[in-house]
Amino acid sequence: MTNWNNTHTLILGAARQGLALARWLSRHGSHVTLSDLRHADELSAARVSLADTDVTWAVGGHPLELLDKTDVLCLSGGVPLTLPIVQEAVKRGIPLSNDSQIFMEVAPCKTIGITGSAGKTTTTTLVGEMAKKAKDEGGRVKDEESENLSAVENIHPSSFIIHPSVFVGGNIGDPLINYVDDMTADDLAILEISSFQLEQMTISPNIAVILNITPNHLDRHGTMEAYTHAKARILEFQTKNDTAILGRDDKGAWNLRNKVKGNLLTFSLDDLEEGLNGAYLHDGLLNLRDGNAYLPLLVREKIKLPGDHNVANVLAAFTIGHAAGFKLDDMLEAVEEFRGVPHRLELVRELNGVRWYNGSIATAPERSMADIHAFDEPIVLMLGGRDKNLPWGDIAKLICERVDHLVVFGEAADMIQKTVSAVGGERGVDIHRAETLKQAVILAAEVASAGDIVLFSPGGTSYDEFKDFEERGEFFRKWVLELS
C-alpha cells in the first residue's frame, strides 16, 4: 500500500518499531489503534511520545473485537504469529504487515537488506560505514592516481555510485520509517531484517543478503524448515534485475541459491569455485572476483575484530559494497577503522592480566560456539539465560574441548550444566553455578587467572532477567568495570 488515507490500521506492540509506525501512519491519514499487553502505567512514556497524534490506545491485552474495523494488522518484531488475534486476522483475510514492509513499499531509493542467524548487525553496520565514507566525500568519485583504479575499473566499468544520504536501520537502530518522507531517489537504505519481520513481508530489497541459517528462534518458528522458509522470503520477491548474496560456507544459506532470480554473488573463507563471483580468503589475503577480474583487498591482520566469523562478516560486507558500487578505497578505509558493534565480542577491559569480552548478542548456542572459536587463549565461559528450545549438544562437546572454567547462570543453568556434564571427556571442565548474571560475573572473576579470556557469550536470551540483550550487555559491562 502507498495510500493510507482513511484506512484503519491495528498495530500490535508499543516498542520502538510499533511507535515509529504508529506515528508515520497517523501522519499519513490512517486511523491507528496501538495495542499492547502491558497496562497503562507501564506505557506512560510511550503514550507521551505519541501525545501529538490521533493514535488510539488499547492496553492490557489484544481483544479480538479490535479486528472488526481493521484493514491491515501490523506486527512489531517480537509479536508471534501464534497469537489468537493474529490467527483470527488471517482467518478473516486481513493482511499482515510491519514497519520494514511499509518502509520498502514507499521508499524512493535503492535498498540493501541483510539477514542471517548471526553476524547481520555487524555486517549491516560495516556496510553502512562503507557507504557513509563515499557520502562524506561528496560529488562524483574518480581518483585517477589510485593504484587500485585499473583493477577496480575492470570490476566496475561504470563510475562509482555516490549517495547523498545513507540510512542504516531496520531491525537495529531507529526504524527507517522515521526518515522515509525525507528520502530521495538518490539515497541508499541499508536494512537489517529479522526472520520475524520477513514472515509478513511481500517485497524484497534490491540487494538481498543471507549470511547464514543456523538453529535459532525455534521457540518462535517451531522447526528449522519454518525458520529457513522465513529467511528465504528475502529472495522471494526479487526480479532478474536484483542481486542476491548468499554465504558459500553455510549450507542453510547456500542451499537457497536455486531461489535466486537475478545476479548471484557469494563470499567464503576458502577459495571460490570457478564460476562463482564475490569475496574470499586465500593465504591470509582477502580478495574479490567478478568474472575474469581479480582484486586483492587487504590482509586478514588488518581486520580488528576477532574470529573467523568476523572475517566472514567483512567478506560479506565487501561483496555487498561491490554489488552496490562502492569505491574500493572507501571500503578498505571503513574495514580498517571498524572496531565492531557493542555486545558483539566487545572488549570491556583487561584486569590483572584477564581480558573480559561482552558477547551478550549471542542468544543461541551456535553463536556462542563461534565466539569460543575466536580465541586461542584459556577461556572462562559465562553461559546461560533463557533457552529458545535449541540443541546444546554440540556446544557441550566444544566446551569440553576448549573451555577451562564454565560459569552457568539463569533459567537454563541447570540444563546446561547437565548437558555439559553428560559429555564429560578426559579433559574435564570446572563448572560453577550462579543464579544471576551479577553473581556469575563475581564467580568468573574468582576463577580467572592472568592470561585467561572471560567470555560472556550466553547462548540463551536475556528475558529471564533483562528486557533484551542490550540491557544485559550494559549491566555486564557495568559489573565488570566495578571489579577491582
Beta strands, then each sheet from edge to edge (+ up, - down):
strand 1: 8-12
strand 2: 31-36
strand 3: 56-59
strand 4: 72-75
strand 5: 96-97
strand 6: 110-115
strand 7: 166-170
strand 8: 188-192
strand 9: 207-210
strand 10: 243-247
strand 11: 263-268
strand 12: 278-282
strand 13: 285-290
strand 14: 293-299
strand 15: 346-351
strand 16: 354-358
strand 17: 379-384
strand 18: 403-409
strand 19: 430-433
strand 20: 453-459
sheet 1: 3+ 2+ 1+ 4+ 5+
sheet 2: 7+ 8+ 6+ 9+ 10+ 11+ 12+ 13- 14+
sheet 3: 15+ 16- 20- 17- 18- 19-
end
